[in-house]
Amino acid sequence: MSKMKSWEEMQINDMLVIETIRKSSSDTIYFKDKDSRFIWNNYEHARQLGADSPDEVTGKTDFDFFPPDFAQKARDTELEIMRTGKPVLNILEELPIDEDNSKYYSASKYPLYDKNNQIVGTWGISRDITETKKLEKELERSYHKMERLARVDDLSGLYNRRYFYETLEKYASLYEKRSDGSTFALLVADVDDMTNVNDLHGQQNGDIVLRSVADLCVSNVRTEDTCFRTGGDEFAIVLLDTDKISAVGIAKKLVEQVANEPIILDGKREKVTISVGLAMFDNNEPDLSDLLSRAERKLNKSKREGKNKISF
C-alpha cells in the first residue's frame, strides 16, 4: 500500500511540475509529432502564437501562424533532427514583423522519443532575445559611427590625415603585387593664399572656403577615388586604376572648377584657387615616402609658378 501511495504521489508531483512549467515558464516550450503538428504547448508559446490557451494550438503547425519562409525553415530543421537524432542548440531565429522590425529568438530543438526509444517527433524551447539583439545592433552602430568619426575630419567631412596614410599603405601593398601595369595617382593640393583669406575674412569664413573646396574635390572625382583633408588647408586625393594622362585631366578639371566657383564671404563673391601636385605610384619602387615627396615637390612647383595650376 505504501508503494502504491508513493507511486501515486510521484504521478501527482510529476503532473504538478508539468503544469507549473506550462503555466509559469517565460520561455516557449512545445512538442510536435512527425508532421510537425503541435501536440503540447505551454501558455507562453500559445501567447506568442496569438492564442488564449495551448488547446487552441493543438493539431496546428507553424504554417498556421508564421510566414511561409520562417515555417519552412523550422520544418526543415525538424526533419533533419528526426533523421539524425541530433539536437540543434542555441540557433538564432529571426521572425519578421514588418519591413523595419523583427523578433529574435534563441532556440534549441531536440528529438522526441516514445517508450520504445523511437523518434516520434521533436520538441523545443526558445527565448525571446529581441531586446538583446536591439542592444547589440545599437552597440554595433555606435562602434561603426565611432570608427568612422576616427577616420573623418569634422570640418570638411573628408577622411583625415591618419586614414590617408592607412589608405596609401593599403593601395601600395595592393598595386605592388599587380603584374598588369595598373597603378594609382596621388594628388596633393593647397588652397592658395589661405592665410590672407583668414586675415581678411576671419576663421569662420576660412572654414567655409575649406568646406567648399572639400565638396568640389568629391564632386570632381570618380566614385572609386578617395578624398582627404590632410592639414589646415591641405588636401589629398587618391585616384585608382588610372594613368598619368587621365590623372592630369581630373586634376585640371578640379583646379578649373574651384577657380570658377566663387564663394560668398562677408556677402561678397570671392574667387578661391588651389595649387596641385601629382605623382604616380611606381610599382617597381613602392616607397610611399618617395611618392609623397614627389607629389609635394610638384605642389611646390605649382606654388612657385603662380599658383592656380597643376604640376606633374
C-alpha positions in Angstrom: 0.0 0.0 0.0 2.8 2.4 0.8 4.5 1.6 -2.5 1.2 2.4 -4.3 0.8 5.6 -2.4 4.4 6.6 -3.3 3.8 5.9 -7.0 0.6 7.9 -6.9 2.3 10.8 -5.1 5.1 10.7 -7.8 2.4 10.9 -10.5 0.8 13.8 -8.8 4.1 15.6 -8.3 5.0 15.0 -12.0 1.7 16.5 -13.1 2.2 19.4 -10.7 5.7 20.1 -12.2 4.5 19.8 -15.7 1.5 22.1 -15.1 3.8 24.7 -13.3 6.2 24.7 -16.2 3.2 25.0 -18.6 1.7 28.0 -16.9 4.7 29.8 -15.5 7.7 29.4 -17.8 8.6 32.6 -19.6 10.3 30.6 -22.3 8.3 29.0 -25.1 8.1 25.2 -24.9 6.4 22.9 -27.4 6.2 19.3 -28.6 5.4 18.2 -32.2 4.6 15.0 -33.9 6.4 13.7 -37.0 4.3 16.0 -39.2 5.3 19.0 -37.1 1.8 19.3 -35.7 1.7 20.7 -32.1 0.8 18.1 -29.5 1.7 20.1 -26.4 2.5 23.7 -25.7 3.0 25.9 -22.7 1.0 29.1 -22.2 3.9 31.4 -23.2 4.1 29.6 -26.6 0.4 29.9 -27.1 0.5 33.6 -26.4 3.4 34.0 -28.8 1.1 32.4 -31.5 -1.8 34.7 -30.6 -3.8 32.0 -28.9 -5.5 32.3 -25.5 -4.7 28.7 -24.4 -2.5 25.8 -25.5 -5.6 23.8 -26.5 -6.2 26.3 -29.4 -2.8 25.4 -30.9 -3.0 21.6 -30.7 -3.0 19.9 -34.1 -1.8 23.0 -36.0 1.6 23.7 -37.4 4.0 26.7 -37.8 2.4 27.3 -41.2 -0.8 28.3 -39.5 0.9 31.1 -37.6 4.2 32.2 -39.3 5.3 33.4 -42.7 5.9 30.5 -45.1 9.7 31.0 -45.2 10.0 31.0 -41.4 7.7 28.0 -41.1 9.5 26.0 -43.8 12.9 26.7 -42.2 11.6 25.3 -38.9 10.1 22.3 -40.7 13.4 21.6 -42.5 15.3 21.7 -39.2 12.9 19.3 -37.5 13.1 16.9 -40.4 16.9 16.9 -40.0 16.6 16.3 -36.2 14.3 13.4 -36.8 16.6 11.9 -39.4 19.8 12.2 -37.4 18.5 12.1 -33.8 20.8 15.0 -33.1 19.5 18.2 -31.4 20.1 21.7 -32.7 21.2 24.0 -29.9 21.1 27.8 -29.5 20.1 28.7 -33.0 19.1 32.3 -33.8 15.6 32.6 -35.3 14.5 35.9 -36.9 10.8 36.5 -37.3 10.0 39.5 -39.5 7.2 41.7 -38.1 7.2 44.4 -40.8 9.7 46.0 -43.1 11.6 47.6 -40.3 11.2 45.3 -37.3 11.8 41.6 -36.4 11.5 39.4 -33.3 14.5 37.3 -32.4 14.6 34.0 -30.5 17.4 31.8 -29.2 16.0 28.3 -29.8 17.1 24.7 -29.1 15.3 21.7 -30.6 15.5 18.1 -29.7 14.2 14.7 -31.0 11.1 13.4 -29.2 11.3 9.7 -28.3 8.5 7.2 -27.3 8.7 4.5 -24.7 10.4 2.2 -27.3 13.1 4.8 -27.9 11.8 5.5 -31.3 11.7 9.1 -32.6 8.1 10.2 -32.9 8.6 14.0 -33.3 10.5 16.9 -31.9 10.3 19.3 -29.0 11.9 22.6 -28.4 12.4 25.6 -26.2 13.1 29.2 -27.2 13.7 32.5 -25.5 12.8 36.0 -26.8 16.1 37.9 -27.2 14.7 40.8 -29.2 15.8 43.4 -26.7 19.3 41.9 -26.5 19.6 41.9 -30.3 18.4 45.5 -30.4 21.1 46.5 -27.9 23.7 44.6 -29.9 22.7 46.3 -33.1 22.8 49.7 -31.4 26.2 49.0 -30.0 27.4 47.9 -33.4 26.0 51.1 -35.0 27.8 53.1 -32.3 31.0 51.3 -32.9 30.9 51.9 -36.6 30.0 55.5 -36.0 33.0 55.9 -33.7 35.2 54.1 -36.1 34.0 56.4 -38.9 34.5 59.5 -36.7 38.0 58.4 -36.0 38.7 58.4 -39.8 36.8 61.6 -40.8 37.7 65.2 -40.5 35.0 67.1 -38.6 35.2 70.3 -40.6 35.4 69.1 -44.2 33.6 65.7 -43.9 36.5 64.2 -45.8 38.7 61.4 -44.5 41.5 62.6 -42.2 45.3 62.5 -42.3 45.6 59.3 -40.3 43.3 57.4 -42.6 45.1 58.9 -45.6 48.3 57.1 -44.6 46.4 53.9 -43.9 44.8 54.1 -47.4 48.1 54.8 -49.1 49.7 51.8 -47.4 46.8 49.6 -48.4 46.9 50.6 -52.0 50.7 50.4 -52.2 50.6 46.8 -51.0 47.8 46.0 -53.4 49.3 47.6 -56.5 52.8 46.4 -55.8 51.6 42.8 -56.4 49.9 43.6 -59.7 51.5 42.5 -62.9 49.2 44.2 -65.4 50.9 47.6 -65.1 47.9 49.3 -63.5 48.7 51.8 -60.8 47.2 54.8 -58.9 47.8 58.5 -58.8 48.3 60.8 -55.8 47.1 64.4 -55.9 48.1 66.8 -53.1 46.6 70.3 -53.0 46.8 73.5 -51.1 44.3 76.4 -51.0 46.1 79.4 -52.4 46.7 82.4 -50.1 44.6 80.8 -47.3 46.4 82.9 -44.7 45.1 86.1 -46.5 41.6 84.6 -46.5 41.6 84.1 -42.8 43.2 87.5 -42.1 40.7 89.4 -44.4 37.5 87.4 -43.7 38.1 85.6 -40.4 38.4 82.0 -39.4 34.7 81.3 -39.8 34.8 82.3 -43.4 38.0 80.4 -43.8 36.2 77.3 -42.7 33.5 78.0 -45.4 36.3 78.0 -48.0 37.7 74.7 -46.8 34.3 73.0 -46.8 33.6 74.4 -50.3 36.9 73.1 -51.7 36.2 69.7 -50.0 32.8 69.5 -51.7 34.4 70.3 -55.1 37.0 67.6 -54.5 34.4 65.0 -54.0 32.2 66.2 -56.9 35.0 66.2 -59.4 36.5 62.8 -58.9 35.1 59.3 -59.6 33.3 57.2 -57.1 36.3 54.8 -56.8 38.6 57.7 -55.8 39.1 58.9 -52.2 39.5 62.5 -50.9 41.2 63.6 -47.7 41.9 66.7 -45.7 45.4 66.2 -44.5 46.1 69.5 -42.8 44.9 73.1 -42.3 44.4 74.0 -46.0 45.9 70.8 -47.4 44.0 68.1 -49.3 44.9 64.9 -51.0 43.1 62.6 -53.5 44.0 59.0 -54.4 42.9 58.2 -57.9 42.7 54.4 -58.5 43.4 52.5 -61.7 44.4 55.5 -63.7 47.3 56.5 -66.0 49.1 59.8 -65.9 47.1 61.4 -68.7 43.8 60.6 -67.1 45.0 61.8 -63.7 46.2 65.1 -65.1 42.8 65.5 -66.8 41.0 65.0 -63.5 43.3 67.4 -61.6 43.0 70.1 -64.2 39.2 69.8 -64.1 39.3 70.2 -60.3 41.6 73.3 -60.4 39.4 74.9 -63.0 36.2 74.1 -61.1 37.5 75.6 -57.9 38.6 78.8 -59.7 35.2 79.1 -61.5 33.1 78.6 -58.4 33.1 81.9 -56.4 32.5 81.6 -52.7 30.3 84.0 -50.7 32.4 85.6 -48.0 31.0 88.5 -46.0 28.2 88.8 -48.6 30.7 89.1 -51.5 31.6 86.6 -54.2 35.2 85.8 -53.7 37.5 83.8 -56.1 39.4 81.0 -54.5 42.1 78.9 -56.2 44.1 75.8 -55.4 47.5 74.5 -56.5 48.0 70.8 -57.1 50.9 68.4 -57.4 50.6 65.0 -59.0 52.7 61.8 -58.6 52.1 58.3 -59.9 52.8 55.3 -57.8 55.7 53.3 -59.1 55.1 49.5 -58.8 58.8 48.9 -59.2 59.8 51.4 -56.4 56.8 51.2 -53.9 58.3 53.7 -51.5 55.5 55.8 -50.0 57.8 58.4 -48.7 59.2 58.9 -52.2 55.6 59.1 -53.6 54.7 61.7 -51.1 57.9 63.6 -51.6 57.4 63.7 -55.4 53.8 64.9 -55.0 54.9 67.7 -52.6 57.7 68.8 -54.9 55.2 69.1 -57.8 52.9 71.1 -55.5 55.7 73.5 -54.5 56.4 73.9 -58.2 52.8 75.0 -58.8 53.1 77.5 -56.0 56.3 78.9 -57.4 55.0 79.2 -60.9 52.0 81.4 -60.0 49.5 79.0 -58.2 46.1 78.0 -59.6 47.6 75.2 -61.6 48.8 71.6 -61.5 52.3 70.4 -61.9 53.2 66.8 -62.8 
